[in-house]
Amino acid sequence: MDAPTPPPDLSFETAARGRGALRIAGVDEVGRGPLAGPVTAAAVILHPARIPEGLQDSKLLTAPVRERLAVQIIAASEVAVAHASVHEIETLNILRASHLAMCRAIAQLSPDYAIVDGNALPADLGCPGEAVVRGDGRCLSVAAASIVAKVARDRIMVDLAQQHPGYGWETNSGYSTKRHILALNEFGATAHHRRTFAPVYNILCREKSISP
């Protein structure tokens, strides 16, 4: 039987402080995979004496728990949220757009060190840092950033769902669910859809091929 995965901790932050860093930001993004909406990043500088209990990879938490923790994180920490638009995703590609959103979030806090979820640092990070694979499940600051980013982007998609009903964005956040694909086939793509992503692109190509 596999041993349970340990929760995220402060070991990465402690190591960075040992190297002289004072303002250490955890950074994560959400929204690489959806067919619609922006990619959203958050940067969080935790205050060691005021860390909310229960921080974890946002994917392992329910929506109500994420909402509660996001409020607590914002109240007790330095927090920045930034986005890269659908146009930027189409122009740059999703990886570079994700890094752009991360850099925008980091720039708002001006940390002297960043711990970034993933296997590569953005080219224009603006400060020293390290990339940590599965960082949202290993590093408390990154876990906090993953929660804030997820809550912020979900709220955007709920708002967009009011403007474009039928796609189910209020529950699927723009991901490729059965309901979303059915709506794409029925209603077509909106201005918020990522037209270079395969399901959207294929539907648009099909529409073009059958148009008179």
LUMSEDREN-860064 format. One record per residue (C-alpha): residue number from 1; residue in one letter; z, x, y. Coordinates in pm, whole numbers. Example, Ala and Ser with C-alpha at 12.3 -4.5 7.8 and 13.67 -1.06 7.14 Angstrom:
REM LUMSEDREN-860064
nr: 1	rest: A	up: 780	east: 1230	north: -450
nr: 2	rest: S	up: 714	east: 1367	north: -106
//
This chain:
REM LUMSEDREN-860064
nr: 1	rest: M	up: 0	east: 0	north: 0
nr: 2	rest: D	up: -102	east: 139	north: 338
nr: 3	rest: A	up: 176	east: 230	north: 580
nr: 4	rest: P	up: 187	east: 13	north: 894
nr: 5	rest: T	up: 12	east: 156	north: 1198
nr: 6	rest: P	up: 269	east: 287	north: 1448
nr: 7	rest: P	up: 267	east: 123	north: 1792
nr: 8	rest: P	up: 136	east: 311	north: 2096
nr: 9	rest: D	up: 381	east: 548	north: 2261
nr: 10	rest: L	up: 418	east: 790	north: 2552
nr: 11	rest: S	up: 331	east: 1109	north: 2364
nr: 12	rest: F	up: 3	east: 1161	north: 2551
nr: 13	rest: E	up: 168	east: 1100	north: 2888
nr: 14	rest: T	up: 456	east: 1333	north: 2797
nr: 15	rest: A	up: 213	east: 1607	north: 2699
nr: 16	rest: A	up: 23	east: 1565	north: 3027
nr: 17	rest: R	up: 347	east: 1590	north: 3225
nr: 18	rest: G	up: 426	east: 1907	north: 3036
nr: 19	rest: R	up: 101	east: 2048	north: 3173
nr: 20	rest: G	up: 204	east: 1958	north: 3529
nr: 21	rest: A	up: 50	east: 1613	north: 3578
nr: 22	rest: L	up: 254	east: 1366	north: 3784
nr: 23	rest: R	up: 33	east: 1059	north: 3828
nr: 24	rest: I	up: -111	east: 976	north: 3487
nr: 25	rest: A	up: -344	east: 680	north: 3449
nr: 26	rest: G	up: -440	east: 511	north: 3126
nr: 27	rest: V	up: -795	east: 377	north: 3140
nr: 28	rest: D	up: -980	east: 128	north: 2922
nr: 29	rest: E	up: -1274	east: -107	north: 2945
nr: 30	rest: V	up: -1370	east: -437	north: 2789
nr: 31	rest: G	up: -1703	east: -610	north: 2760
nr: 32	rest: R	up: -1946	east: -365	north: 2604
nr: 33	rest: G	up: -2057	east: -605	north: 2334
nr: 34	rest: P	up: -2106	east: -944	north: 2503
nr: 35	rest: L	up: -2447	east: -1090	north: 2581
nr: 36	rest: A	up: -2336	east: -1201	north: 2927
nr: 37	rest: G	up: -2107	east: -1102	north: 3211
nr: 38	rest: P	up: -1992	east: -771	north: 3357
nr: 39	rest: V	up: -1817	east: -484	north: 3188
nr: 40	rest: T	up: -1463	east: -453	north: 3323
nr: 41	rest: A	up: -1231	east: -153	north: 3337
nr: 42	rest: A	up: -866	east: -112	north: 3430
nr: 43	rest: A	up: -658	east: 190	north: 3520
nr: 44	rest: V	up: -279	east: 173	north: 3494
nr: 45	rest: I	up: -9	east: 420	north: 3600
nr: 46	rest: L	up: 308	east: 316	north: 3420
nr: 47	rest: H	up: 649	east: 381	north: 3568
nr: 48	rest: P	up: 861	east: 515	north: 3279
nr: 49	rest: A	up: 1170	east: 317	north: 3377
nr: 50	rest: R	up: 981	east: -14	north: 3405
nr: 51	rest: I	up: 749	east: -34	north: 3105
nr: 52	rest: P	up: 709	east: -391	north: 2976
nr: 53	rest: E	up: 802	east: -441	north: 2612
nr: 54	rest: G	up: 535	east: -525	north: 2359
nr: 55	rest: L	up: 241	east: -324	north: 2495
nr: 56	rest: Q	up: -29	east: -298	north: 2230
nr: 57	rest: D	up: -404	east: -284	north: 2188
nr: 58	rest: S	up: -518	east: -605	north: 2359
nr: 59	rest: K	up: -727	east: -701	north: 2055
nr: 60	rest: L	up: -408	east: -738	north: 1851
nr: 61	rest: L	up: -244	east: -980	north: 2095
nr: 62	rest: T	up: -291	east: -1350	north: 2148
nr: 63	rest: A	up: -429	east: -1474	north: 2480
nr: 64	rest: P	up: -93	east: -1613	north: 2601
nr: 65	rest: V	up: 82	east: -1284	north: 2521
nr: 66	rest: R	up: -190	east: -1087	north: 2701
nr: 67	rest: E	up: -155	east: -1311	north: 3006
nr: 68	rest: R	up: 222	east: -1268	north: 3013
nr: 69	rest: L	up: 204	east: -892	north: 2969
nr: 70	rest: A	up: -68	east: -855	north: 3233
nr: 71	rest: V	up: 160	east: -1019	north: 3489
nr: 72	rest: Q	up: 445	east: -786	north: 3391
nr: 73	rest: I	up: 223	east: -476	north: 3399
nr: 74	rest: I	up: 90	east: -560	north: 3746
nr: 75	rest: A	up: 443	east: -622	north: 3875
nr: 76	rest: A	up: 587	east: -297	north: 3737
nr: 77	rest: S	up: 297	east: -50	north: 3757
nr: 78	rest: E	up: 12	east: 78	north: 3971
nr: 79	rest: V	up: -295	east: -112	north: 3859
nr: 80	rest: A	up: -664	east: -113	north: 3950
nr: 81	rest: V	up: -948	east: -323	north: 3809
nr: 82	rest: A	up: -1320	east: -261	north: 3858
nr: 83	rest: H	up: -1648	east: -387	north: 3717
nr: 84	rest: A	up: -2007	east: -290	north: 3654
nr: 85	rest: S	up: -2249	east: -576	north: 3705
nr: 86	rest: V	up: -2510	east: -712	north: 3468
nr: 87	rest: H	up: -2775	east: -548	north: 3689
nr: 88	rest: E	up: -2598	east: -212	north: 3654
nr: 89	rest: I	up: -2569	east: -259	north: 3278
nr: 90	rest: E	up: -2944	east: -328	north: 3259
nr: 91	rest: T	up: -3029	east: -36	north: 3485
nr: 92	rest: L	up: -2794	east: 232	north: 3352
nr: 93	rest: N	up: -2729	east: 120	north: 2989
nr: 94	rest: I	up: -2399	east: -17	north: 2867
nr: 95	rest: L	up: -2224	east: 317	north: 2807
nr: 96	rest: R	up: -2298	east: 453	north: 3153
nr: 97	rest: A	up: -2209	east: 120	north: 3311
nr: 98	rest: S	up: -1876	east: 123	north: 3124
nr: 99	rest: H	up: -1807	east: 473	north: 3255
nr: 100	rest: L	up: -1902	east: 360	north: 3606
nr: 101	rest: A	up: -1648	east: 77	north: 3590
nr: 102	rest: M	up: -1384	east: 321	north: 3466
nr: 103	rest: C	up: -1454	east: 565	north: 3750
nr: 104	rest: R	up: -1432	east: 284	north: 4005
nr: 105	rest: A	up: -1093	east: 181	north: 3869
nr: 106	rest: I	up: -963	east: 538	north: 3864
nr: 107	rest: A	up: -1079	east: 601	north: 4219
nr: 108	rest: Q	up: -856	east: 319	north: 4346
nr: 109	rest: L	up: -542	east: 492	north: 4215
nr: 110	rest: S	up: -625	east: 862	north: 4272
nr: 111	rest: P	up: -430	east: 990	north: 3969
nr: 112	rest: D	up: -410	east: 1359	north: 3892
nr: 113	rest: Y	up: -475	east: 1298	north: 3521
nr: 114	rest: A	up: -649	east: 1023	north: 3323
nr: 115	rest: I	up: -621	east: 926	north: 2958
nr: 116	rest: V	up: -940	east: 740	north: 2872
nr: 117	rest: D	up: -1002	east: 527	north: 2566
nr: 118	rest: G	up: -1303	east: 651	north: 2370
nr: 119	rest: N	up: -1463	east: 971	north: 2248
nr: 120	rest: A	up: -1604	east: 1100	north: 2578
nr: 121	rest: L	up: -1493	east: 1125	north: 2939
nr: 122	rest: P	up: -1706	east: 975	north: 3215
nr: 123	rest: A	up: -1905	east: 1243	north: 3394
nr: 124	rest: D	up: -1772	east: 1146	north: 3738
nr: 125	rest: L	up: -1409	east: 1096	north: 3642
nr: 126	rest: G	up: -1273	east: 1244	north: 3965
nr: 127	rest: C	up: -970	east: 1411	north: 3805
nr: 128	rest: P	up: -878	east: 1605	north: 3491
nr: 129	rest: G	up: -837	east: 1396	north: 3182
nr: 130	rest: E	up: -883	east: 1349	north: 2811
nr: 131	rest: A	up: -1061	east: 1100	north: 2589
nr: 132	rest: V	up: -856	east: 951	north: 2308
nr: 133	rest: V	up: -1027	east: 770	north: 2023
nr: 134	rest: R	up: -855	east: 434	north: 1963
nr: 135	rest: G	up: -641	east: 516	north: 2265
nr: 136	rest: D	up: -552	east: 151	north: 2321
nr: 137	rest: G	up: -358	east: 160	north: 1995
nr: 138	rest: R	up: -203	east: 504	north: 2045
nr: 139	rest: C	up: -119	east: 550	north: 2413
nr: 140	rest: L	up: 98	east: 307	north: 2611
nr: 141	rest: S	up: -86	east: 358	north: 2939
nr: 142	rest: V	up: -420	east: 289	north: 2775
nr: 143	rest: A	up: -277	east: -14	north: 2593
nr: 144	rest: A	up: -161	east: -149	north: 2930
nr: 145	rest: A	up: -508	east: -90	north: 3076
nr: 146	rest: S	up: -671	east: -268	north: 2781
nr: 147	rest: I	up: -455	east: -575	north: 2840
nr: 148	rest: V	up: -523	east: -590	north: 3214
nr: 149	rest: A	up: -898	east: -538	north: 3166
nr: 150	rest: K	up: -921	east: -805	north: 2896
nr: 151	rest: V	up: -731	east: -1063	north: 3099
nr: 152	rest: A	up: -934	east: -988	north: 3415
nr: 153	rest: R	up: -1269	east: -1019	north: 3238
nr: 154	rest: D	up: -1172	east: -1331	north: 3045
nr: 155	rest: R	up: -1084	east: -1499	north: 3374
nr: 156	rest: I	up: -1427	east: -1410	north: 3513
nr: 157	rest: M	up: -1596	east: -1562	north: 3209
nr: 158	rest: V	up: -1388	east: -1881	north: 3237
nr: 159	rest: D	up: -1503	east: -1914	north: 3600
nr: 160	rest: L	up: -1865	east: -1852	north: 3501
nr: 161	rest: A	up: -1832	east: -2111	north: 3226
nr: 162	rest: Q	up: -1762	east: -2375	north: 3491
nr: 163	rest: Q	up: -2092	east: -2285	north: 3659
nr: 164	rest: H	up: -2288	east: -2265	north: 3333
nr: 165	rest: P	up: -2139	east: -2510	north: 3082
nr: 166	rest: G	up: -2261	east: -2517	north: 2726
nr: 167	rest: Y	up: -2252	east: -2148	north: 2637
nr: 168	rest: G	up: -1883	east: -2150	north: 2547
nr: 169	rest: W	up: -1792	east: -1858	north: 2770
nr: 170	rest: E	up: -1447	east: -2004	north: 2828
nr: 171	rest: T	up: -1367	east: -1924	north: 2463
nr: 172	rest: N	up: -1620	east: -1662	north: 2349
nr: 173	rest: S	up: -1615	east: -1448	north: 2669
nr: 174	rest: G	up: -1992	east: -1404	north: 2642
nr: 175	rest: Y	up: -1993	east: -1261	north: 2290
nr: 176	rest: S	up: -2263	east: -1348	north: 2039
nr: 177	rest: T	up: -2102	east: -1651	north: 1874
nr: 178	rest: K	up: -2296	east: -1925	north: 1697
nr: 179	rest: R	up: -2235	east: -2162	north: 1988
nr: 180	rest: H	up: -2358	east: -1906	north: 2240
nr: 181	rest: I	up: -2678	east: -1836	north: 2044
nr: 182	rest: L	up: -2746	east: -2209	north: 2001
nr: 183	rest: A	up: -2703	east: -2260	north: 2376
nr: 184	rest: L	up: -2934	east: -1969	north: 2452
nr: 185	rest: N	up: -3200	east: -2127	north: 2234
nr: 186	rest: E	up: -3150	east: -2466	north: 2398
nr: 187	rest: F	up: -3096	east: -2378	north: 2763
nr: 188	rest: G	up: -3239	east: -2027	north: 2794
nr: 189	rest: A	up: -3084	east: -1728	north: 2969
nr: 190	rest: T	up: -2886	east: -1738	north: 3294
nr: 191	rest: A	up: -2869	east: -1476	north: 3566
nr: 192	rest: H	up: -2549	east: -1353	north: 3399
nr: 193	rest: H	up: -2714	east: -1274	north: 3066
nr: 194	rest: R	up: -2792	east: -915	north: 2968
nr: 195	rest: R	up: -3164	east: -942	north: 2910
nr: 196	rest: T	up: -3195	east: -602	north: 2741
nr: 197	rest: F	up: -2949	east: -701	north: 2467
nr: 198	rest: A	up: -3135	east: -792	north: 2149
nr: 199	rest: P	up: -3047	east: -1162	north: 2101
nr: 200	rest: V	up: -3124	east: -1245	north: 2465
nr: 201	rest: Y	up: -3434	east: -1025	north: 2472
nr: 202	rest: N	up: -3570	east: -1181	north: 2152
nr: 203	rest: I	up: -3524	east: -1534	north: 2284
nr: 204	rest: L	up: -3693	east: -1445	north: 2612
nr: 205	rest: C	up: -3982	east: -1283	north: 2427
nr: 206	rest: R	up: -4022	east: -1590	north: 2210
nr: 207	rest: E	up: -4022	east: -1816	north: 2516
nr: 208	rest: K	up: -4285	east: -1597	north: 2678
nr: 209	rest: S	up: -4505	east: -1600	north: 2369
nr: 210	rest: I	up: -4509	east: -1981	north: 2342
nr: 211	rest: S	up: -4547	east: -2056	north: 2713
nr: 212	rest: P	up: -4893	east: -2183	north: 2814
//
